[in-house]
Amino acid sequence: MTVAFVGGATGYTGRALVAALRTAGINTVAHVRPDSPRVVAWQERFEALGAAVDMTPWTCPAMTETLRRLQADLVFSLLGTTRGRARAARVAGGPDAGYEAVDYRLTATLYAACVGVTPPPRFIYLSSLGAREDTRNAYLRVRGRVEHILREGGLPFTIVRPSFITGSDRAEARPGERIAATLLDGVLALAGAVGLSRLRDRHRSITGAELAAGLVRVARDPTLAGCVVSAEQLR
Ligand SMILES: NC(=O)c1ccc[n+]([C@@H]2O[C@H](COP(=O)([O-])OP(=O)(O)OC[C@H]3O[C@@H](n4cnc5c(N)ncnc54)[C@H](OP(=O)(O)O)[C@@H]3O)[C@@H](O)[C@H]2O)c1
């Protein structure tokens, strides 16, 4: 029986993914960071879906031990922060929570933890359209660096590169992201109308639920191991 471990389960996409995995009948373990102020609420939510909750601390040996115990076949990495969240953590005097600490180091830790597991799980990484190591955009650069680790490492992997992930069902208000996605989707609708449907489908925004359904399909398709999957393949 397939066992899926979801890092970043409490995020917009993560929550939808846990639900989609359970709907697909896949044994699912939702990771909740041990310092989360909402542990009880997450436990109730995920357990109601039939998923288990894990709160392993963010160290490589501890994560390896957990993934071995769970015999995880699929490990999803959906971790990420925003500039706003990083700033709020800094103001509150908390630990560094910028792109380097979260998007890069936590993802790299989860990947390194998988390397110690036999048989190796498939690592499914939610990257981003435009991820590149040689860009001046800090967000896309850390994603490019994570993708590099996956390509050079020995684990089976799939990289998924969506454009904006947004929807009216996102609990956290992200007005800038919503406006940018709406404008972009409008321009892309025009592009689609003049025959540029591939361009439209690659760049237009996707909801958490659509993306989650696509991630489950990706995970079930062994031919996508070692591949980069773009948004139009997810719909
Ligand atoms: N939003 C977009 O338009 C977009 C586009 C392309 C790619 N992506 C990427 O796709 C992934 C999922 O996106 P999303 O919008 O669904 O993410 P999200 O809602 O922002 O969720 C991010 C996840 O990362 C965890 N996280 C953040 N800071 C953390 C920290 N300091 N320590 C431990 N965990 C931490 C969160 O846990 P808590 O709930 O405990 O904070 C949450 O589970 C992210 O990697 C994102 O960068 C996003």
The ligand as an SDF file (V2000), in Angstrom:
LIG
                    3D

 48 52  0  0  0  0  0  0  0  0999 V2000
    1.6350   30.8580   -4.1510 N   0  0  0  0  0  0  0  0  0  0  0  0
    2.0610   30.7960   -5.3840 C   0  0  0  0  0  0  0  0  0  0  0  0
    1.5890   31.4950   -6.2910 O   0  0  0  0  0  0  0  0  0  0  0  0
    3.1630   29.8040   -5.7490 C   0  0  0  0  0  0  0  0  0  0  0  0
    3.5350   29.6630   -7.0840 C   0  0  0  0  0  0  0  0  0  0  0  0
    4.4880   28.7080   -7.4240 C   0  0  0  0  0  0  0  0  0  0  0  0
    5.0660   27.9210   -6.4330 C   0  0  0  0  0  0  0  0  0  0  0  0
    4.7030   28.0960   -5.1290 N   0  0  0  0  0  0  0  0  0  0  0  0
    5.3240   27.2360   -4.1220 C   0  0  0  0  0  0  0  0  0  0  0  0
    4.4820   26.1200   -3.9190 O   0  0  0  0  0  0  0  0  0  0  0  0
    4.5570   25.6840   -2.5520 C   0  0  0  0  0  0  0  0  0  0  0  0
    3.1670   25.6720   -1.9480 C   0  0  0  0  0  0  0  0  0  0  0  0
    2.6100   26.9670   -2.0820 O   0  0  0  0  0  0  0  0  0  0  0  0
    1.4130   27.4340   -1.1320 P   0  0  0  0  0  0  0  0  0  0  0  0
    1.0420   28.7900   -1.6170 O   0  0  0  0  0  0  0  0  0  0  0  0
    0.4260   26.3420   -1.0140 O   0  0  0  0  0  0  0  0  0  0  0  0
    2.2190   27.5740    0.2590 O   0  0  0  0  0  0  0  0  0  0  0  0
    1.7420   28.1670    1.6530 P   0  0  0  0  0  0  0  0  0  0  0  0
    0.2500   28.1990    1.7390 O   0  0  0  0  0  0  0  0  0  0  0  0
    2.4550   29.4410    1.8810 O   0  0  0  0  0  0  0  0  0  0  0  0
    2.2730   27.0360    2.6770 O   0  0  0  0  0  0  0  0  0  0  0  0
    3.6350   26.9270    2.9320 C   0  0  0  0  0  0  0  0  0  0  0  0
    3.9410   25.7450    3.8320 C   0  0  0  0  0  0  0  0  0  0  0  0
    5.3040   25.9060    4.2820 O   0  0  0  0  0  0  0  0  0  0  0  0
    5.3360   25.8380    5.7190 C   0  0  0  0  0  0  0  0  0  0  0  0
    6.3030   26.7640    6.3060 N   0  0  0  0  0  0  0  0  0  0  0  0
    6.4370   28.0840    6.0360 C   0  0  0  0  0  0  0  0  0  0  0  0
    7.3790   28.6170    6.8340 N   0  0  0  0  0  0  0  0  0  0  0  0
    7.8430   27.6070    7.6340 C   0  0  0  0  0  0  0  0  0  0  0  0
    8.8160   27.5270    8.6670 C   0  0  0  0  0  0  0  0  0  0  0  0
    9.5170   28.6030    9.0560 N   0  0  0  0  0  0  0  0  0  0  0  0
    9.0260   26.3280    9.2520 N   0  0  0  0  0  0  0  0  0  0  0  0
    8.3280   25.2330    8.8580 C   0  0  0  0  0  0  0  0  0  0  0  0
    7.3750   25.2550    7.8950 N   0  0  0  0  0  0  0  0  0  0  0  0
    7.1420   26.4190    7.2990 C   0  0  0  0  0  0  0  0  0  0  0  0
    3.9480   26.2790    6.1710 C   0  0  0  0  0  0  0  0  0  0  0  0
    3.7370   25.7950    7.4960 O   0  0  0  0  0  0  0  0  0  0  0  0
    2.8460   26.6600    8.5540 P   0  0  0  0  0  0  0  0  0  0  0  0
    1.4270   26.5690    8.0560 O   0  0  0  0  0  0  0  0  0  0  0  0
    3.0780   25.9590    9.8390 O   0  0  0  0  0  0  0  0  0  0  0  0
    3.3790   28.0450    8.5270 O   0  0  0  0  0  0  0  0  0  0  0  0
    3.0670   25.6420    5.1010 C   0  0  0  0  0  0  0  0  0  0  0  0
    2.8350   24.2850    5.4050 O   0  0  0  0  0  0  0  0  0  0  0  0
    5.5090   26.6440   -1.8650 C   0  0  0  0  0  0  0  0  0  0  0  0
    6.7820   26.0840   -1.8970 O   0  0  0  0  0  0  0  0  0  0  0  0
    5.4640   27.8770   -2.7460 C   0  0  0  0  0  0  0  0  0  0  0  0
    6.6410   28.6540   -2.6600 O   0  0  0  0  0  0  0  0  0  0  0  0
    3.7630   29.0100   -4.7720 C   0  0  0  0  0  0  0  0  0  0  0  0
  1  2  1  0
  2  3  2  0
  2  4  1  0
  4  5  1  0
  4 48  2  0
  5  6  2  0
  6  7  1  0
  7  8  2  0
  8  9  1  0
  8 48  1  0
  9 10  1  0
  9 46  1  0
 10 11  1  0
 11 12  1  0
 11 44  1  0
 12 13  1  0
 13 14  1  0
 14 15  2  0
 14 16  1  0
 14 17  1  0
 17 18  1  0
 18 19  2  0
 18 20  1  0
 18 21  1  0
 21 22  1  0
 22 23  1  0
 23 24  1  0
 23 42  1  0
 24 25  1  0
 25 26  1  0
 25 36  1  0
 26 27  1  0
 26 35  1  0
 27 28  2  0
 28 29  1  0
 29 30  1  0
 29 35  2  0
 30 31  1  0
 30 32  2  0
 32 33  1  0
 33 34  2  0
 34 35  1  0
 36 37  1  0
 36 42  1  0
 37 38  1  0
 38 39  2  0
 38 40  1  0
 38 41  1  0
 42 43  1  0
 44 45  1  0
 44 46  1  0
 46 47  1  0
M  CHG  2   8   1  16  -1
M  END
$$$$
